[in-house]
Amino acid sequence: MFGKKNSFIALVMACFMILPMSIVGVSAADWPMFHENLDHTGYLDEASDFTPEMWLFKAQGAIISSPAISDKILYFGSGDGIFYALNLDDGTRVWDYKTNGNITSSPVVSGDVVYFGSMDSYLYALNKKNGDSVWKYKTGNSIESSPAIDNGVVYVGSNDNRLYAINANNGTIKWEFESGNTVKSAPAVYNGNIYFGSNDGKIYALNTNGAKLWEFDTGNAVVSSPAIRENVLYEGTDNGVFYALNTADGSVKWSYNFGDPVRSSALLDSNDNSLFVGADNGNVTCLDMRDGKLKWSMNVGNVKSTPALMGNNIVVSSESGTVYILNKYSGKEEWSYSPGYYLFNSPFTSSPVVYGDDIYVGGSDGYMYALDDEKKSGPTPVYLYYIGAIVIGLIVVLIAFRVIRSRKNKKSE
């Protein structure tokens, strides 16, 4: 009797242990919205069997799309109209899919499907394992907005001024909402409601039937995407004002004026009530989430990307062509990576993502870079060879000049 009782208890305990493990396994495979979650942390824990390498991969167009990670595969789009799936450990291509327009939309992943928009006006759903088409839906104009998925519905904005709600399984339309201008902002779903910005200068809140709950007029275009935490929505505007709004009614809790457009979306770190956001004033700035008070600001060049969280640091990609790893408490630079060695720098507008100790970010030069935070280093870029060729060329010119000058001097003697 005692043995049977123990066996029953052991079985029950095993079930409880297996259940959370299975839940984690499912959630770990998903990347359901821009920059992974409502805090925009852009971070996933590294798998135990992952062996990282520093690498770079060359697409045929600028990479503005921010990558998503699922099951050790990196997904992103490029200005060449191709959507790529790469092995996370070495950067080798798993598959690619050609669209008929540039891809600036950042992908999301749910289950076995990856979703993204293209400038050819379609929202695509592909099998994440092999790139086969599941379905595609045509909107009225190009798509720059990044989709979000919740409860089997994909939400995405379009440059036809609309936000769409589309059935994730078959690509049929559920409803659409028309704003007063293009919708480039990535929507966020929180407590069953959908929040997004529009170039008509307004931030909108809709319910899951597409009915408007409230709108807040900022006075200028809203391209950045909302981050949400504890019933507060955080979002920047093109007039330089960054707002913290109550998600219930859109009332202002606080605001902060950067003086220049804020197209970067905020990273939230609730552990110490910090908010990190870039702007076109050349700085990445840390504010207190509770009241908008300045904690620190660091000059890194204009920032349109969203920072990613990495332990006690944040990762910021800048239009200066440099990726910065900064201490999140002080803004102090821990290290940086500049593949163009300042001579050939191309802007970074793609938001970096973090997988354990590794950083992945796309550049306007068409390269996807894999950096190693532990080694504080990145792959050797091709620009090093360009610089080497320039140096060798200068040396050859100087030698030739000295030879010619020496011969002239001998003739004059």
C-alpha positions in Angstrom: 0.0 0.0 0.0 2.8 2.4 0.9 4.6 1.6 -2.3 1.5 2.3 -4.4 0.9 5.6 -2.6 4.5 6.7 -3.2 4.2 5.7 -6.8 1.0 7.8 -7.2 2.7 10.9 -5.5 5.7 10.5 -7.8 3.5 10.3 -10.8 1.6 13.5 -9.8 4.9 15.3 -9.2 6.2 14.2 -12.5 3.1 15.6 -14.2 3.6 19.0 -12.6 7.3 19.0 -13.6 6.5 18.1 -17.2 3.7 20.6 -17.6 5.8 23.8 -17.1 8.6 22.3 -19.2 6.2 21.7 -22.1 4.8 25.3 -21.7 8.3 26.8 -21.8 9.1 24.7 -24.9 6.1 26.1 -26.8 6.6 29.7 -25.8 10.3 29.7 -26.4 9.6 28.9 -30.1 7.5 32.0 -30.6 8.4 35.6 -31.4 4.8 37.0 -31.4 5.5 40.8 -31.9 8.1 43.4 -32.8 11.2 42.9 -30.6 9.7 39.8 -29.0 7.4 41.2 -26.3 5.6 44.3 -24.9 8.7 45.4 -23.1 10.6 45.3 -26.4 13.5 43.4 -24.7 14.6 41.7 -27.9 16.1 38.9 -25.8 15.9 35.1 -25.7 17.8 32.7 -23.4 20.4 30.7 -25.2 19.7 27.0 -25.8 22.0 24.6 -23.8 23.2 22.9 -27.0 23.9 26.2 -28.9 27.5 26.7 -30.1 27.8 30.3 -31.2 30.2 31.6 -33.8 30.9 35.1 -35.0 29.7 35.4 -38.6 28.3 37.7 -41.3 25.9 37.0 -44.1 25.5 39.2 -47.2 22.0 39.9 -48.5 21.6 41.8 -51.8 19.9 44.8 -50.3 19.9 47.0 -47.2 18.6 45.3 -44.0 16.2 47.5 -42.1 13.9 44.7 -41.0 14.7 43.6 -37.4 15.3 39.9 -37.0 13.2 37.4 -35.1 14.5 34.2 -33.5 12.8 30.8 -33.2 14.3 27.3 -32.7 17.8 28.6 -33.4 16.8 30.1 -36.7 17.2 33.8 -37.5 14.5 35.3 -39.7 14.6 38.7 -41.5 13.8 40.6 -44.7 16.0 42.7 -46.9 15.8 45.5 -49.5 16.3 43.0 -52.2 12.8 41.7 -51.6 14.0 38.4 -50.2 13.0 37.0 -46.8 15.8 34.9 -45.3 16.1 32.1 -42.7 19.6 31.5 -41.4 21.1 29.0 -39.0 21.8 31.0 -35.8 25.0 29.3 -35.0 27.0 29.8 -38.2 24.9 32.1 -40.5 24.4 29.5 -43.2 21.2 29.8 -45.3 18.3 27.5 -44.5 15.9 28.8 -47.1 14.8 32.1 -48.6 11.6 33.4 -50.2 11.3 36.1 -52.9 8.7 38.8 -52.8 8.1 41.6 -55.3 9.0 44.5 -53.0 11.5 45.7 -50.4 11.0 44.2 -47.0 11.4 46.6 -44.1 8.7 44.9 -41.9 10.0 42.8 -39.0 8.8 39.2 -38.8 6.9 37.5 -36.0 6.7 33.8 -35.4 3.9 31.7 -34.0 3.9 27.9 -34.0 5.3 26.7 -37.3 4.5 29.9 -39.2 6.5 33.1 -39.7 4.6 36.3 -40.7 5.9 39.5 -42.3 4.9 42.3 -44.7 6.4 43.5 -47.9 6.4 46.7 -49.9 4.5 44.8 -52.6 1.5 45.2 -50.3 1.2 41.6 -49.2 1.2 40.1 -45.7 2.9 36.8 -46.0 2.6 33.6 -43.9 5.3 31.0 -44.5 6.2 27.7 -43.1 9.1 28.6 -40.8 10.9 25.2 -41.4 11.1 25.3 -45.2 9.8 28.6 -46.4 6.7 27.2 -48.2 3.8 29.6 -48.6 0.9 29.1 -46.2 -1.1 32.1 -47.4 -0.7 35.7 -48.3 -3.1 38.7 -48.0 -3.1 41.8 -50.2 -3.6 45.2 -48.6 -4.2 48.4 -50.5 -0.6 49.6 -50.4 2.9 48.8 -49.2 3.5 47.3 -45.7 6.2 48.8 -43.6 4.5 48.0 -40.3 5.6 44.9 -38.4 2.8 42.4 -37.5 1.7 41.2 -34.1 -0.2 38.0 -33.4 -2.5 37.2 -30.6 -5.2 34.5 -30.1 -5.0 33.4 -33.7 -5.3 36.9 -35.2 -2.5 38.8 -37.0 -2.6 42.6 -36.7 -0.6 44.7 -39.2 -0.7 48.3 -40.5 -0.5 49.3 -44.1 0.4 52.4 -46.1 -3.2 52.4 -47.3 -4.0 54.1 -43.9 -5.5 50.9 -42.4 -4.9 48.5 -39.6 -5.9 44.9 -40.5 -7.0 42.0 -38.4 -6.4 38.8 -40.3 -7.1 35.1 -39.4 -3.7 33.6 -38.7 -4.7 30.1 -39.9 -6.1 30.9 -43.4 -5.4 34.6 -44.2 -9.0 35.7 -44.3 -9.9 39.2 -43.2 -11.7 39.7 -39.9 -11.9 43.5 -39.9 -10.0 46.6 -40.9 -9.8 50.1 -39.3 -9.0 53.2 -41.3 -6.9 56.0 -39.8 -6.1 59.4 -41.4 -2.7 58.4 -42.8 -0.2 55.6 -43.4 0.3 53.1 -40.5 4.0 52.3 -40.2 3.9 51.7 -36.5 3.9 48.0 -35.3 0.7 47.3 -33.3 0.8 45.9 -29.7 -1.9 43.8 -28.1 -2.4 44.3 -24.4 -5.3 43.0 -22.2 -7.3 42.1 -25.3 -6.9 45.6 -26.9 -4.8 46.7 -29.9 -2.6 49.9 -29.7 -0.8 51.5 -32.6 0.3 54.9 -34.0 -0.4 56.5 -37.3 1.1 59.1 -39.5 -2.0 61.2 -39.0 -0.4 62.1 -35.6 -2.7 59.9 -33.5 -2.2 56.9 -31.2 -5.2 54.6 -31.3 -6.7 52.0 -29.0 -9.1 49.4 -30.5 -10.9 46.4 -29.1 -10.7 43.0 -30.8 -13.7 43.8 -32.9 -12.0 46.8 -34.4 -14.1 49.4 -32.6 -12.2 52.5 -31.4 -11.8 52.8 -27.7 -9.9 56.1 -27.7 -7.5 58.2 -29.7 -4.8 60.6 -28.6 -3.6 63.4 -31.0 0.1 64.0 -30.7 0.2 66.7 -33.4 2.7 64.9 -35.6 3.4 61.5 -37.3 3.8 58.5 -35.0 6.1 56.0 -36.7 7.5 54.3 -33.5 5.8 51.3 -32.0 4.2 51.2 -28.5 5.8 49.5 -25.6 3.4 48.6 -22.7 3.8 47.8 -19.1 1.3 47.8 -16.1 -1.4 49.7 -18.0 0.9 52.4 -19.3 1.8 52.8 -23.0 5.1 54.4 -24.0 5.6 55.9 -27.5 7.5 58.6 -29.3 6.5 61.0 -32.1 8.0 62.9 -35.0 7.6 66.2 -33.1 10.1 64.9 -30.6 7.7 64.4 -27.7 7.7 61.0 -26.0 4.5 60.1 -24.2 3.4 57.8 -21.3 -0.3 57.2 -21.7 -2.9 55.4 -19.6 -4.0 52.4 -21.7 -7.6 52.7 -20.3 -8.4 56.1 -21.7 -5.3 57.6 -23.4 -4.8 60.3 -20.7 -1.2 61.6 -20.3 0.8 60.4 -17.3 3.9 62.2 -18.3 5.8 63.4 -21.4 9.4 64.2 -22.3 10.6 66.5 -25.1 13.6 65.3 -27.0 13.5 68.2 -29.5 14.0 65.9 -32.5 11.9 63.0 -34.0 11.6 59.8 -31.9 11.2 56.9 -34.3 13.0 54.5 -32.0 10.6 52.4 -29.9 11.2 52.1 -26.2 12.9 49.2 -24.3 11.4 48.8 -20.9 13.3 47.3 -17.9 10.8 47.1 -15.0 13.5 45.7 -12.6 14.7 49.2 -12.0 11.9 51.2 -13.7 14.1 52.2 -16.6 13.1 53.1 -20.1 15.6 53.3 -23.0 14.9 55.0 -26.3 16.9 56.7 -29.1 16.1 59.8 -31.0 17.3 61.9 -33.9 19.1 64.2 -31.5 22.1 61.8 -31.6 21.5 60.2 -28.2 20.2 57.1 -26.6 18.4 58.1 -23.3 17.4 56.4 -20.1 14.2 57.8 -18.4 12.4 56.7 -15.3 9.3 54.8 -16.4 7.3 56.2 -13.4 7.7 59.9 -14.0 9.8 60.5 -17.1 12.8 61.9 -15.2 16.1 61.8 -17.0 18.5 59.1 -15.6 21.3 59.5 -18.3 21.8 60.2 -22.0 24.7 59.0 -24.2 25.7 60.4 -27.6 26.0 57.6 -30.1 24.6 59.2 -33.3 21.0 59.2 -34.4 19.0 56.1 -33.3 15.9 54.9 -35.1 16.3 51.3 -33.9 15.0 49.8 -30.6 17.7 48.9 -28.0 17.8 45.3 -26.7 18.3 44.2 -23.1 21.4 42.1 -22.3 21.9 41.5 -18.6 23.3 44.7 -17.1 23.8 46.2 -20.5 21.7 47.4 -23.4 22.6 47.0 -27.1 22.0 50.0 -29.4 22.5 50.2 -33.2 23.1 53.7 -34.5 23.0 55.5 -37.8 26.6 56.3 -37.2 27.4 52.8 -38.4 28.3 51.5 -34.9 26.7 49.0 -32.5 27.1 50.1 -28.9 27.0 47.9 -25.8 26.3 50.3 -22.9 25.9 49.8 -19.2 22.2 50.2 -18.5 22.7 52.0 -15.2 25.1 54.7 -16.3 25.2 54.7 -20.1 29.0 54.0 -20.1 30.3 52.3 -23.2 31.4 48.7 -22.4 32.5 48.0 -26.0 31.4 48.7 -29.6 31.6 47.3 -33.1 32.1 49.4 -36.2 32.4 47.2 -39.2 33.2 50.1 -41.6 36.1 51.3 -39.4 34.5 54.8 -39.7 35.8 55.1 -43.3 33.1 52.8 -44.8 30.4 53.0 -42.1 26.8 52.3 -43.2 23.8 53.2 -41.0 22.3 50.7 -38.7 18.5 51.1 -38.5 17.6 47.5 -37.9 17.0 46.8 -34.2 19.5 44.3 -32.6 18.3 41.1 -31.0 20.1 39.1 -28.3 20.4 35.3 -27.9 22.2 34.6 -24.7 25.6 36.2 -25.1 25.3 36.8 -28.8 24.0 39.8 -30.7 22.5 39.8 -34.2 21.9 43.0 -36.2 21.4 43.9 -39.8 23.1 46.8 -41.6 22.2 49.2 -44.5 25.3 47.7 -46.2 23.3 44.4 -46.6 25.2 42.4 -44.0 23.7 40.5 -41.1 26.3 40.5 -38.3 26.6 38.0 -35.5 28.6 39.5 -32.5 30.0 37.8 -29.4 29.5 39.8 -26.2 31.7 37.4 -24.2 34.6 38.0 -26.5 33.5 41.7 -27.0 34.1 41.2 -30.7 32.5 40.7 -34.1 33.4 39.0 -37.4 36.1 40.5 -39.6 34.2 42.7 -42.1 35.1 42.9 -45.8 35.9 46.6 -45.2 39.1 45.7 -43.5 40.4 44.4 -46.9 39.3 47.6 -48.5 41.3 49.5 -46.0 44.2 47.2 -46.5 44.1 47.7 -50.2 44.0 51.5 -49.7 47.0 51.4 -47.4 48.9 49.2 -49.8 48.0 51.6 -52.6 49.2 54.6 -50.7 52.5 52.8 -49.9 53.0 52.0 -53.6 52.3 55.6 -54.5 54.8 56.9 -51.9 57.5 54.5 -53.0 56.9 55.4 -56.6 57.1 59.1 -55.7 60.4 58.6 -53.8 61.9 56.6 -56.7 60.9 59.3 -59.2 62.2 62.0 -56.9 65.5 60.2 -56.4 66.0 59.8 -60.1 65.4 63.5 -60.7 67.9 64.4 -58.0 70.5 62.1 -59.6 69.9 63.7 -63.0 70.3 67.2 -61.6 73.7 66.2 -60.1 
